[in-house]
Amino acid sequence: MKELSWSNGVEWGKIYCPMLGEEVMTYYMEGTPPYDTYTNPIVNEDGDVYYYRFDQDEGGWHEDAEWLGEYTEGTNCKFG
């Protein structure tokens, strides 16, 4: 598993992510309120890039991963 980063993300704080089985730093889009925070993008063994979303209003994770695309060298992950 390879972890990427958000080019326009701001650190919110660490939260335990049950889908990943560990505490992870979460991020939100620069210049916006952190109603939702997100894990860094992750590349799985098939080359898919995905992330998980934590709903700050509800106080819980959305268990389904959100897909960003397929990984290629130099992939730039950006909110918005």
N, C-alpha and C positions, 0 to 999 in steps of 0.2 A: 504494500500500500504506500503510495507516494502522496505527500501533502503539498498542495500548492498554496498560494496566498492571494488575497484580494488586493488589487492595485489601488482601490479607493476605499478601503475598509478601515474602520476605527475600532480598536480593541474595546470590548465592553467588559469582559471578565470571564473567568473560568466557570463552567457548569459541567456537572457529570452528564455524559451522553450515554444512555443505556444501549443505543444501537451500536456504538463504537466500543462500549465497555470501559470507558475511561473519562477522566475529567479533561475537557478541551477548552481552549480559549475560543470565545465567540466574538463576532464582529458585526458591525452595522455600517450602513452607507454614510460616508462623510457628508456632513451638512444636513442630515435628516435626524428626526428623533428615533431612538432605539426601541420602537414598538415590537419589532422582531429582531432577533440576533441569529447569527449563522455560524456554523463551523467553517473552517477553511475548506476550500474545495479539495476533494480527495480523488485520486486516480486508482481505480480498482485493477485487478489482474487482467481484465479484458480491454483496458484502455479507456473506460468510460469515466468521465469527470462528473462528480455529484457532490452534494452537500446536504446537511440537515438544518432545519429551521426550528428555533425555539421561540414560542409565542410569549412575549413578556406580559401581555395582558392576561392571558389564560394561565400562565405559570407552568407551561409544559411543552414538551417536544412534539412536533409532528413526526410520526414514526416513519412515514414514507420519505425516502430520499428524493431530492429534487435534482434532475439530470441537467447538466450544462452542455454536454456534447462529448466528442471524442478527443482524447489528448493527442497533441502533437508537440514536439519540442518547441519551447517558446510560447506556449499557450498563455494568454493574458486573461485572467479572470477579473471581471469588473462588475460591481453592482450597477443596476440601471441599464 
